[in-house]
Amino acid sequence: MKLTTVFVAVLLVFLSLAAAAQQSNEGTIVPVMLNRTLDARHAKPGERISGRIMQDVSLPDGATIPRGATIVGHIVSARPATAASGSQLVLKFDQIEFGGRQAPVAAALRALASANEVFEARLPTNAIDDFGTSPSDWNTVQIGGAGVYRGNGEVVSGNEVVGRATDYGAVTAKLLAAPERGCSGTSQREQALWKFSPWACGAYGLGELQVVRSQEAADADEIVLQSARNIRIDGGSGWLLRVLPAGRALP
């Protein structure tokens, strides 16, 4: 493929991404693995943060952000826990990079899972023999509880099929509301969920940590995390981000 063709293809993807927040009140899901540990005791305002996009992300116009692209952002503020108050960490993801180019993005946080939760979501729940059983035959459990049966390509909740799975680990499904956990957002098209369930919402495996959601937030793209203890989120943790539409709908 000629370099000019590659350049045009990459440019079209970025133009699509920049427009995605204006196209749909449902938003586009972006599954991310954090590159390095965040600790409220040491984080500084303006400090760069980044993560790797873990699954191809389809945009509303049919373009794709490829797996392996980088999403970057920065720390807005950090407060360690004291005897008088808990810990708080405020951050933003605001740019996606791949192919030597950058595109702005505004993203809210739908769900967050510890590195251990991500690891466990990769482990097979069915018996594995010594005769070369392929990972494409593994059954796994998503963060939030959905079952994945790669042998028949299904993501299930009880007896209901709620999404699709491929033999190389990609999971797609329509987003489902989880009002009991603070998420009302849904989607009419399938989204890239990686290791998360369609209804995944809030924090998993991170103790007392809470994702703060407020209709009064000055900036909906500011991710606000709070805990009674010092906040520490290890590299390798999973983040389910949602591109914000023009109306600034929350996750």
Secondary structure by P-SEA (a helix, b strand, c coil): ccaaaaaaaaaaaaaaaaaccccccbbbbbbbbbcbbbbcccccccbbbbbbbccccccccccccccccccbbbbcccccccccbbbbbbbbbcccccccbbbbbbbbbcccccaaaaaaaacccccccccccccccbbbbcccbbbbccccccccccccccccccccbbbbbcbbbccccccccccccccccccccccccccccccccccccccccccccbbbbbcccbbbbcccbbbbbbbbccccccc
